Amino acid sequence: MELKRVVVTGIGTLTPLGNDLNSYWTGLINGVSGADNITLFDASKFKTRFACEIKGFDPTQFMDKKEARKTDRFAQLAIAASEMAVTDAGISKDNVDIDRVGVIFASGIGGLTTFQEEVINFAKGDGTPRFNPFFIPKMILDIAAGLISMRHGFRGPNYAVVSACASSTNAIISAVDTIRLGKADIIISGGAEAVISEAGLGGFNAMKAMSERNDDPKTASRPYDKDRDGFVMGEAAGALILEDYDHAIKRGAKIYCEIAGGGATADAYHLTAPHPEGLGARNVMLAALKDAGMRADEIDYINTHGTSTPLGDGAEAKAITEVFGEHAYNLNISATKSMTGHCLGAAGVIEAIACIQSVIHDIIPPTINHFTDDPELDPKLNFTFNHAQKKTVRAALSNTFGFGGHNACVIVKKYSA
């Protein structure tokens, strides 16, 4: 069976750098940090008091007030990003076969803020169970996929994907495979996360996973820097319209790029720590290259998982040198989490979008906040420190890894008819 080609025909995103694609990309290539003091709640007593929040988001631009009240912030973001992507792609239930348009969407955690609020309200009472009737539908992470399909009337495959911080990359891979096998013409895929809350911040602080550089939030996320001290929490949403190439051509769609392939592996090593030798990271990049039918020397840019943690950054760098050999020194590598923070289940899709933009515009976004070289890292690797670089990008690879040892990788390449 000949597999179908899959192309990207629509993009929508909200990130700490801006609430549309252009703002996001402009922020990336200009090295802008989205980190600042937390405004979503009073974080004055927390070890970490800053994050990469989305600024100025108004859900009523995408839904009425009644619907907004019934929807957790993560799902509001998912709806907004998918609305942008659907509009960008020019699809509607009037011009496509709605039974062959699906939604495969992700979140790492889902409606944590809703869960927190409902449990606190119950605990403050006299023990009488008084819960909001929308508590469960607001909280469950699959609701984003359901709401997107209901909003547009799309009746194809519809489900959620969760693999911690690898979630939205896994969602993209699942969507690509669904189209490749001819089970759908179009899939709206991506992810959303919004857990900048007392429970989210407190939980990650308790794990000692996050930076506590409260005196200078904008430089706190510093992947591959010797003095990195943990990740910066972010929130975001991103949506891609993934489409069968022949279907896109037939309807005259604009095509951003092609999804060449993807891979998924497990570390099978530790609850939260990566394999110290980068075994799972190595294997997932090899799997993606094999799936894409590409050689290692055809990749020009890697958007790394690069969270700014002491263990993770080194393990991934080691894996890159193993997979790419001498070509590793011709690659540009960058960690855009230095600007967006770590957006957990939405990280994969917004970083895939960064790769798509890099392939289109031949610009590598930087890894900002580099001050001191880490002697444990290979000095010959080009981490694109502090400034964007112009370079022809034929294909780009995006890595995302999650707690539980989940690894996912997707490759995008320039579109060619």
Residue pairs with C-beta under 8 A, 6 or more apart in sequence:
1 181
3 180
3 181
4 179
4 180
4 181
4 182
4 244
4 245
4 246
5 244
5 245
5 246
5 258
6 176
6 179
6 180
6 242
6 243
6 244
6 245
6 258
6 259
7 242
7 243
7 245
7 248
7 255
7 256
7 257
7 258
7 259
7 415
8 240
8 241
8 242
8 243
8 255
8 256
8 257
8 258
8 259
8 356
8 412
9 88
9 89
9 91
9 186
9 241
9 242
9 243
9 248
9 253
9 254
9 255
9 256
10 85
10 86
10 87
10 88
10 89
10 90
10 91
10 239
10 240
10 241
11 21
11 84
11 85
11 88
11 238
11 239
11 240
11 241
11 256
11 353
11 356
12 20
12 21
12 80
12 81
12 82
12 83
12 84
12 85
12 86
12 87
12 88
12 190
12 237
12 238
12 239
13 20
13 21
13 24
13 81
13 84
13 236
13 237
13 238
13 239
13 349
13 350
13 353
14 20
14 54
14 57
14 77
14 80
14 81
14 236
14 237
14 238
15 24
15 27
15 34
15 54
15 234
15 236
15 238
15 340
15 343
15 350
16 34
16 35
16 52
16 53
16 54
16 55
16 234
16 235
16 236
16 339
16 340
16 341
16 343
17 23
17 24
17 26
17 27
17 28
17 32
17 34
17 339
17 340
18 24
18 26
18 27
19 54
19 55
19 56
19 57
19 80
20 84
21 84
21 88
21 353
21 357
24 350
24 353
25 354
25 357
25 361
27 34
27 339
28 336
28 339
28 354
28 357
28 365
28 388
29 363
29 365
29 366
29 388
30 388
31 339
31 365
31 366
31 368
31 386
31 387
31 388
32 339
33 52
33 217
33 218
33 219
33 221
33 338
33 339
33 368
33 369
34 52
34 53
34 234
34 339
34 340
34 341
35 50
35 51
35 52
35 217
35 218
35 220
35 221
35 232
35 341
36 50
36 51
36 52
36 53
36 217
36 218
37 43
37 49
37 50
37 217
38 49
38 50
38 51
38 53
38 196
38 201
39 53
40 53
40 196
40 197
41 196
41 197
41 198
43 49
43 50
43 201
46 198
46 201
46 202
46 205
47 205
47 210
47 212
48 201
48 204
48 205
48 210
48 211
48 212
48 214
48 233
49 214
50 214
50 217
50 220
50 232
51 196
51 201
51 232
51 233
51 234
51 235
51 341
52 221
52 232
52 233
52 234
52 235
52 340
52 341
52 343
53 196
53 234
53 235
54 77
54 194
54 235
54 236
57 76
57 77
57 80
59 68
59 71
59 73
59 76
59 79
59 80
60 68
61 80
62 76
62 79
62 80
62 83
63 71
63 76
63 79
68 76
70 134
70 137
70 138
71 79
71 138
71 147
72 110
72 111
72 113
72 114
72 138
72 139
72 143
72 194
73 113
73 194
73 235
74 107
74 109
74 110
74 111
74 113
74 141
74 144
74 192
74 193
74 194
74 195
74 235
74 237
75 111
75 138
75 143
75 144
75 147
75 192
76 194
77 192
77 193
77 194
77 235
77 236
77 237
77 346
78 105
78 107
78 144
78 147
78 148
78 190
78 191
78 192
78 237
78 239
79 144
79 147
79 148
79 151
80 237
81 190
81 192
81 237
81 238
81 239
82 103
82 105
82 148
82 151
82 188
82 190
82 239
83 151
84 239
85 188
85 190
85 239
85 240
85 241
86 92
86 152
86 188
86 239
86 241
88 241
89 186
89 241
89 243
89 253
90 253
91 101
91 186
91 241
92 152
93 152
93 153
93 154
95 251
96 185
96 186
96 251
97 185
98 153
98 154
98 155
98 156
99 155
99 156
100 156
100 184
100 185
100 186
101 152
101 154
101 155
101 156
101 184
101 185
101 186
101 187
101 188
102 149
102 154
102 156
102 157
102 158
102 175
102 178
102 184
102 186
102 187
102 188
103 145
103 146
103 148
103 149
103 154
103 156
103 157
103 158
103 187
103 188
103 189
104 145
104 157
104 158
104 159
104 160
104 161
104 171
104 174
104 175
104 178
104 187
104 188
104 189
105 144
105 145
105 148
105 160
105 161
105 171
105 188
105 189
105 190
105 191
105 192
105 239
106 141
106 160
106 161
106 162
106 163
106 167
106 168
106 170
106 171
106 189
106 190
106 191
106 192
106 345
106 346
106 348
106 349
107 141
107 144
107 160
107 162
107 167
107 191
107 192
107 193
107 345
107 346
108 141
108 162
108 163
108 164
108 165
108 167
108 191
108 193
108 344
108 345
108 346
108 402
109 141
109 193
109 195
109 200
109 344
109 345
110 139
110 140
110 141
110 143
110 162
111 138
111 139
111 140
111 141
111 143
112 139
112 195
112 197
112 199
112 200
113 194
113 195
113 197
113 199
113 200
114 135
114 138
114 139
115 135
115 139
115 199
116 197
116 198
116 199
118 131
118 132
118 135
118 139
121 130
122 129
122 130
122 131
132 138
137 143
141 160
141 162
141 345
142 159
142 160
144 160
144 192
145 158
145 159
145 160
146 158
148 154
148 188
149 155
149 158
154 188
156 183
156 184
156 185
156 186
156 187
157 178
157 183
157 184
157 187
160 171
161 167
161 168
161 170
161 171
161 174
161 191
162 345
163 170
163 402
163 404
163 406
163 408
164 344
164 345
164 402
164 403
164 404
164 406
165 305
165 342
165 344
165 345
165 347
165 348
165 400
165 401
165 402
165 403
165 406
166 264
166 348
166 400
166 401
166 402
166 406
166 407
166 408
167 191
167 344
167 345
167 348
167 402
168 189
168 190
168 191
168 238
168 345
168 346
168 347
168 348
168 349
168 352
168 400
169 262
169 348
169 349
169 352
169 398
169 400
169 408
169 409
169 410
170 264
170 348
170 406
170 408
171 189
171 190
171 191
171 348
171 349
172 189
172 190
172 240
172 242
172 259
172 262
172 348
172 349
172 352
172 410
173 262
173 263
173 264
173 408
173 410
174 189
175 187
175 189
175 240
175 242
176 242
176 259
176 261
176 262
176 410
178 184
178 187
179 185
179 186
179 187
179 242
179 243
179 244
182 244
184 244
185 243
185 244
185 247
186 241
186 242
186 243
186 244
186 247
187 241
187 242
187 243
188 239
188 240
188 241
188 242
189 239
189 240
189 242
189 349
190 237
190 238
190 239
190 240
190 346
190 349
191 237
191 238
191 345
191 346
191 348
191 349
192 236
192 237
192 238
192 345
192 346
193 234
193 235
193 236
193 237
193 343
193 344
193 345
193 346
193 347
194 235
195 233
195 235
195 344
196 233
196 234
196 235
200 233
201 210
201 233
204 210
204 233
207 272
208 230
209 230
209 231
209 272
209 309
210 230
210 231
210 232
210 233
211 220
211 221
211 228
211 229
211 230
211 231
211 232
211 308
212 229
212 230
213 219
213 220
213 229
217 232
218 369
219 369
219 371
220 229
220 232
220 308
220 369
221 231
221 232
221 308
221 337
221 338
221 339
221 341
221 342
221 369
222 228
222 308
222 338
222 368
222 369
222 370
222 371
223 304
223 306
223 307
223 308
223 313
223 335
223 337
223 338
223 367
223 369
223 383
224 306
224 313
224 317
224 335
224 367
224 370
224 374
224 377
224 383
224 385
225 308
225 369
225 370
225 371
225 372
225 374
226 372
226 373
226 374
226 375
227 371
227 372
228 308
228 309
228 310
228 313
228 374
229 308
229 310
230 308
230 309
231 307
231 308
231 309
231 337
231 341
231 342
232 308
232 337
232 341
232 342
233 341
233 342
233 344
234 337
234 340
234 341
234 342
234 343
234 344
234 347
235 343
235 346
236 340
236 343
236 346
236 347
236 350
237 346
237 349
238 346
238 349
238 350
238 352
238 353
239 349
240 349
240 352
240 353
242 259
243 253
245 255
245 258
248 255
255 415
256 356
256 360
256 415
257 356
257 359
257 360
257 412
257 413
257 414
257 415
258 412
258 413
258 414
258 415
258 416
259 410
259 411
259 412
260 292
260 293
260 294
260 395
260 411
260 412
260 413
261 288
261 289
261 290
261 291
261 292
261 293
261 294
261 410
261 411
262 288
262 291
262 292
262 408
262 409
262 410
262 411
263 283
263 284
263 285
263 286
263 287
263 288
263 289
263 290
263 291
263 407
263 408
263 409
264 284
264 287
264 406
264 407
264 408
264 409
265 280
265 283
265 284
265 287
265 407
266 280
266 404
266 405
266 406
266 407
267 274
267 275
267 279
267 280
267 405
267 407
268 280
268 405
269 275
269 279
269 280
269 405
270 405
271 403
271 404
272 403
273 311
274 280
274 281
274 311
274 312
274 315
274 316
274 401
274 405
275 281
275 315
275 405
276 311
276 315
277 315
277 318
277 319
278 315
278 316
278 317
278 318
278 319
278 322
279 319
280 401
280 405
280 407
281 305
281 315
281 316
281 319
281 320
281 399
281 401
281 407
282 319
282 322
282 323
283 407
284 399
284 407
284 408
284 409
285 319
285 320
285 323
285 397
285 399
285 409
286 323
287 409
288 397
288 409
288 410
288 411
289 295
289 296
289 299
289 323
289 411
292 411
292 413
294 395
294 411
294 413
296 323
296 324
296 325
296 327
297 324
297 327
297 330
298 394
298 395
299 324
299 327
299 331
299 394
299 395
299 396
299 397
299 411
300 330
300 331
300 332
300 391
300 392
300 393
300 394
300 395
300 396
301 331
301 332
301 333
301 334
301 355
301 358
301 359
301 364
301 391
301 393
301 395
301 396
301 397
302 320
302 331
302 332
302 333
302 334
302 396
302 397
302 398
302 399
303 334
303 335
303 336
303 351
303 352
303 354
303 355
303 358
303 365
303 396
303 397
303 398
303 399
304 313
304 316
304 317
304 320
304 333
304 334
304 335
304 399
305 312
305 316
305 335
305 337
305 347
305 399
305 400
305 401
306 312
306 313
306 316
306 334
306 335
306 336
306 337
306 338
306 367
307 313
307 335
307 337
307 342
308 335
308 337
308 338
308 342
312 401
313 335
313 374
313 377
314 374
314 376
314 377
316 399
316 401
317 333
317 377
317 378
317 381
320 328
320 331
320 333
320 381
321 328
321 378
321 381
324 331
328 378
328 380
328 381
329 380
329 381
329 382
331 381
331 382
332 364
332 382
332 384
332 389
332 391
333 367
333 381
333 382
333 383
333 384
334 364
334 365
334 366
334 367
334 383
334 384
335 367
335 383
336 350
336 351
336 354
336 365
336 367
337 343
337 347
337 351
338 366
338 367
338 368
338 369
339 365
339 368
340 347
340 350
343 350
347 400
348 398
348 400
348 408
348 410
351 398
351 400
352 398
352 410
352 412
354 365
354 398
355 396
355 397
355 398
355 412
356 396
356 412
357 363
358 364
358 365
358 393
358 396
359 393
359 394
359 395
359 396
359 412
359 413
359 414
360 414
362 390
362 391
362 392
362 393
363 388
363 389
363 390
363 391
363 393
364 384
364 388
364 389
364 390
364 391
364 393
365 384
365 388
366 384
366 385
366 386
366 387
366 388
366 389
367 383
367 384
367 385
367 386
368 385
368 386
369 386
370 383
370 385
370 386
373 379
393 414
394 413
394 414
395 411
395 412
395 413
395 414
396 411
396 412
396 413
397 409
397 410
397 411
398 409
398 410
398 411
398 412
399 407
399 408
399 409
400 407
400 408
400 409
401 407
401 408
402 408
